[in-house]
Each structure stands twice: as structure tokens, then as C-alpha cells.
């Protein structure tokens, strides 16, 4: 079920995200968020949620047990040998 709340935009263009919403989304003071304009709506995502989503998308194309970080490190070390 969707949660809904009403709030106002202040003179500086700021909007307060209600505490229950912040808690439900795991948002904390100082967290970086991404605002996205989509289908005439503003969507707010935490950077953590956005990174989690990106990791899930990438993981679909990587074989189980393969570490992309380890592959990158190995490639960089090999390139450094030839410099």
C-alpha cells in the first residue's frame, strides 16, 4: 500500500521529507540522494539504493563466482608491467 503525506515547499524551494518516509527508506542526516524527474513525478532515491539497483543489473551479466574488481586489478597490473 502506498504511503502519502502532504507538505509545503518553503521560500527556498525546500521540502521536508517526513520522518516515517525517511525511516522506511533508510535515509539518515547527511545522506546523499538523487532526484529524478520521471513521468511528471519527482522520485527520490538514496545513493545506496541506486548503487544496489545498479549492482543487481550488472550482476545479471556476470557469471557466478566472477569478481569484476579482481579482473580489473589483474588487467591494471598487467598493463603496468608493460609501461
Secondary structure, 3 states (H helix, E strand, C coil): CCCCCCCCCCCCCCCCCCHHHHHHHCCCCCCCEEEEEECCEEEEEEHHHHHHHHHHHHHCCCCCCCCHHHHHHHHHHHHHHCC
